[in-house]
Amino acid sequence: MSLLAGKVVLVVGASSGIGADAARVFAADGASVMLVARNEEPLAKLAAELSDHDVAYTTGDITSASDVDAFVAATVSRFGRLDGAFNNAAMGGSGRLDTVSEADFDRIMAVNVKGTWLCLRAEVGAMTGGGSIVNVSSIGGLRGSSGMGAYQATKHAVIGLTRTAAHDFGPLGIRVNVLAPGPTETPMLDELRRTIPGGVEARIAATPLRKAGTGAEVGSTAAFLLSDRASHLTGVVVPVDGGFTA
């Protein structure tokens, strides 16, 4: 039997990168999948690619409570329930802490921290029979490094939200775990190559497997955590980083 057969999974931030690749993995593993992002065009394209599977899409901004409530409700309306959620939507950012503008700091906090909290709140409310939520942090949530302080602060916060949620919602039969990807071939990594010359290559060189990860590799780890095979795992931080943090 496929790993996620019979599961309904919401993928937040599904338009590209890790989110889109994870959605492909979840669909191949038998899940019914709702795709969510702000922009409709990439979602429609991905849904068409996955037309042999039970996939739908809707749009929404995770910084808006009404949008989040609406796309969670749309998932339940379309599929009848919600069993799992993959909260991947985020924005990157670079710059030494004393050079980050207040507006940029507020925006990255709103997307990466408040957005994750709003998704958690709505998803838990829809999981009437228990479920599994996987948030996406980063190895930047496990350590510090120069030039990405605001981003790393948000990723530390996502881990804190996850661990607290595991305590809050475990009695309801809802598991909440978090992935900490290392360098992963996504548009965000390409942006880091432009803004921090040599930084990505240095991290890959310091990775035991000597390569960046792929969105499918992150998605496959998430699929396990969303499945019943991970039934006794909650509050866990899983680095998907080729051994970088080993």
Secondary structure by P-SEA (a helix, b strand, c coil): ccccccbbbbbccccccaaaaaaaaaaaaccbbbbbccccaaaaaaaaaaccccccbbbbbcccaaaaaaaaaaaaaacccccbbbcccccccccccccccaaaaaaaaaccaaaaaaaaaaaaaaccccbbbbbbbcccccccccccaaaaaaaaaaaaaaaaaaaacccccbbbbbbbccccccaaaaaaaaaccaaaaaaaaaccccccccaaaaaaaaaaaacccccccccbbbbccccccc
